[in-house]
Amino acid sequence: MAYILNIETSTKNCSVALAKDGEIIVSREIAEMGYSHAEKLHVFIEEIVAEANIHFSNLDAIAVSQGPGSYTGLRIGVSAAKGLCYALGIPLIAVDTLEVLASQVAIEVGLIVPMIDARRMEVYAAIFDKEHQKIRETKAEILTVDSFSGWNETIYFVGDSTQKAKAILQKENFVFLDEIVFPSAKEMATISYGLFRANRFVDVAYFEPFYLKDFMIS
């Protein structure tokens, strides 16, 4: 039996979920125009542990969304995850943010492109197959009319960049799933449990989020 606390703060969605053997027990999340992660994250963590009627000492691991995404959001999530791991003496699991987003899509044929907004016409994106296996690495890329044109399969786009992408990506095999906007800790549970069982942990002292780009103040 394994209790894993999942933390997702890479976008505007501040999300926390407690899972037992990969099954969600309790979750909390809120997506606001202004990032409220610093105010909400620790409150959510305390609330769901209390609601699940367990103690922090019962946790077996902490899983955190590793990015790419918001620099500030990632820092807040990773800092909280590391603090809990240090205090409790438990391992840290890093989960690919775009995999979390792609895992919300269920298709029988085609490809999945999760995209996270990186300002202006730039996005963080990767390509996954129907089994949610990554078949193209994560990139920071400027969207153009030729983006993803080398793929003939039906491509399903998800994430918080779909609205701006629609104006440019207009090929017949492109489908936008507007209802899937943010990655969520609720979708991390299965992935983090698989990593836990495989003992795929990261070094708590040296782990850094996958920013993909240098932090810039505009």
Phi and psi in degrees as a GROMACS rama.xvg file:
@    title "Ramachandran Plot"
@    xaxis  label "Phi"
@    yaxis  label "Psi"
@TYPE xy
-135.813  125.465  ALA-2
-97.6075  122.604  TYR-3
-124.251  127.915  ILE-4
-93.077  121.101  LEU-5
-104.49  131.406  ASN-6
-124.744  126.724  ILE-7
-131.172  111.68  GLU-8
-136.151  23.3961  THR-9
-77.8483  -16.5551  SER-10
-127.94  -160.938  THR-11
-68.1346  -14.6573  LYS-12
-84.333  114.787  ASN-13
-93.935  112.013  CYS-14
-136.06  134.631  SER-15
-137.51  139  VAL-16
-144.36  135.65  ALA-17
-100.95  128.914  LEU-18
-126.203  146.609  ALA-19
-116.768  116.999  LYS-20
51.2453  41.2676  ASP-21
83.9483  0.183922  GLY-22
-108.397  130.497  GLU-23
-66.9638  132.654  ILE-24
-101.959  -53.2045  ILE-25
-142.372  146.078  VAL-26
-145.343  158.186  SER-27
-142.181  139.468  ARG-28
-161.083  153.031  GLU-29
-151.327  134.53  ILE-30
-117.698  114.496  ALA-31
-122.486  157.135  GLU-32
-58.3238  -42.9626  MET-33
-94.0975  139.146  GLY-34
-66.3476  125.385  TYR-35
-115.781  19.4359  SER-36
-59.3209  -43.1493  HIS-37
-61.2531  -34.1932  ALA-38
-84.2201  -33.6018  GLU-39
-96.1883  -32.075  LYS-40
-57.9924  -53.5699  LEU-41
-68.2029  -31.1683  HIS-42
-63.9332  -46.3421  VAL-43
-60.0215  -43.3729  PHE-44
-60.5016  -47.1391  ILE-45
-64.8219  -38.983  GLU-46
-64.9842  -44.968  GLU-47
-74.3754  -31.8489  ILE-48
-66.2549  -41.5884  VAL-49
-66.2901  -42.9984  ALA-50
-65.5903  -32.9639  GLU-51
-75.9355  -7.15251  ALA-52
60.7987  41.6076  ASN-53
-125.442  175.384  ILE-54
-109.209  158.736  HIS-55
-57.8359  -30.206  PHE-56
-66.4246  -15.026  SER-57
-82.113  -13.5328  ASN-58
-68.9234  138.607  LEU-59
-101.346  -20.9899  ASP-60
-166.993  160.059  ALA-61
-116.694  131.59  ILE-62
-112.676  135.889  ALA-63
-131.255  142.386  VAL-64
-71.1363  124.891  SER-65
-90.505  -8.9435  GLN-66
107.806  177.219  GLY-67
-76.3199  172.766  PRO-68
159.143  -154.86  GLY-69
-64.2723  127.871  SER-70
-56.6663  -51.3307  TYR-71
-65.4727  -44.0282  THR-72
-59.4018  -45.1983  GLY-73
-63.4454  -41.9346  LEU-74
-60.6869  -41.9878  ARG-75
-64.0976  -46.9661  ILE-76
-64.4175  -45.886  GLY-77
-67.2959  -39.3512  VAL-78
-61.5515  -43.2284  SER-79
-64.1994  -43.5603  ALA-80
-63.3352  -44.3225  ALA-81
-63.5867  -41.9822  LYS-82
-59.496  -42.3901  GLY-83
-67.0932  -41.7639  LEU-84
-62.1191  -44.3151  CYS-85
-61.8102  -47.1361  TYR-86
-66.5201  -37.1846  ALA-87
-96.7074  -12.1193  LEU-88
67.9388  38.3345  GLY-89
-120.922  161.368  ILE-90
-76.8264  160.294  PRO-91
-109.943  134.028  LEU-92
-115.156  130.831  ILE-93
-105.782  129.267  ALA-94
-118.277  133.493  VAL-95
-62.104  120.16  ASP-96
-60.7107  -42.1787  THR-97
-69.3244  -29.519  LEU-98
-66.5894  -39.086  GLU-99
-60.8305  -42.3798  VAL-100
-68.1667  -43.2976  LEU-101
-65.5981  -30.4374  ALA-102
-67.047  -11.8398  SER-103
-80.0815  -6.78114  GLN-104
-102.741  127.023  VAL-105
-114.318  112.637  ALA-106
-134.098  157.02  ILE-107
-95.7137  -30.3416  GLU-108
-141.046  156.67  VAL-109
108.696  -171.274  GLY-110
-126.272  160.046  LEU-111
-122.27  129.213  ILE-112
-119.729  100.795  VAL-113
-80.9255  137.016  PRO-114
-131.818  136.486  MET-115
-118.483  133.775  ILE-116
-62.1148  133.375  ASP-117
-124.806  27.464  ALA-118
79.0922  150.968  ARG-119
49.6938  -131.297  ARG-120
-100.486  19.8175  MET-121
-98.5146  145.958  GLU-122
-138.447  159.138  VAL-123
-97.714  124.636  TYR-124
-146.502  155.036  ALA-125
-143.594  174.622  ALA-126
-125.113  130.806  ILE-127
-121.648  150.755  PHE-128
-86.076  -177.221  ASP-129
-65.3449  -19.3024  LYS-130
-91.1549  7.90052  GLU-131
65.9572  29.8765  HIS-132
-95.4724  132.284  GLN-133
-72.5896  125.358  LYS-134
-114.739  -6.29634  ILE-135
-142.327  135.443  ARG-136
-63.4332  162.236  GLU-137
-72.1423  134.347  THR-138
-135.358  153.168  LYS-139
-96.2479  115.894  ALA-140
-138.585  147.698  GLU-141
-84.6643  125.897  ILE-142
-72.45  132.06  LEU-143
-135.628  174.307  THR-144
-63.9804  -18.9712  VAL-145
-94.9499  -3.04945  ASP-146
-60.6554  131.487  SER-147
63.4683  15.6079  PHE-148
-73.2251  -14.0464  SER-149
-81.3606  1.98896  GLY-150
-111.72  129.12  TRP-151
-94.5548  -14.9846  ASN-152
-68.995  161.04  GLU-153
-64.9241  129.173  THR-154
-113.529  126.519  ILE-155
-102.59  119.479  TYR-156
-99.4856  134.758  PHE-157
-137.31  160.296  VAL-158
123.088  -179.039  GLY-159
-85.1621  10.3112  ASP-160
-109.893  2.31424  SER-161
-64.9892  -33.6915  THR-162
-64.2157  -45.8382  GLN-163
-73.9016  -27.8217  LYS-164
-69.9577  -32.321  ALA-165
-58.1138  -32.4994  LYS-166
-68.7372  -18.995  ALA-167
-115.385  -41.7711  ILE-168
-90.8965  96.7817  LEU-169
-124.644  21.0869  GLN-170
-72.6603  154.098  LYS-171
-63.4901  -25.9394  GLU-172
-90.2631  8.74445  ASN-173
-96.689  128.702  PHE-174
-126.513  131.873  VAL-175
-108.461  122.78  PHE-176
-98.5083  87.3585  LEU-177
-64.5489  -21.9833  ASP-178
-75.4979  -15.7408  GLU-179
-103.272  103.884  ILE-180
-109.912  -47.8481  VAL-181
-121.906  149.75  PHE-182
-67.701  152.469  PRO-183
-137.531  146.688  SER-184
-61.5724  -24.2518  ALA-185
-65.2264  -30.4839  LYS-186
-86.2315  -6.79944  GLU-187
-79.1912  -23.335  MET-188
-57.3814  -48.6918  ALA-189
-65.0504  -42.0197  THR-190
-65.5819  -47.9295  ILE-191
-65.9895  -33.9876  SER-192
-67.4361  -39.1114  TYR-193
-62.013  -41.5014  GLY-194
-67.4162  -36.8937  LEU-195
-62.161  -47.0415  PHE-196
-64.6309  -29.1685  ARG-197
-88.6178  3.51877  ALA-198
57.5185  36.6753  ASN-199
-95.6788  83.6498  ARG-200
-106.865  162.041  PHE-201
-112.527  159.672  VAL-202
-72.2084  119.506  ASP-203
-61.6811  -37.0957  VAL-204
-71.3571  -38.2169  ALA-205
-108.512  -6.61832  TYR-206
-65.1506  135.691  PHE-207
-128.762  147.478  GLU-208
-60.3854  157.052  PRO-209
-88.6848  88.4526  PHE-210
-74.8123  -32.965  TYR-211
74.3743  -37.8109  LEU-212
-129.059  155.69  LYS-213
-68.1771  147.462  ASP-214
-66.7347  132.005  PHE-215
-129.153  137.155  MET-216
-99.9194  121.468  ILE-217
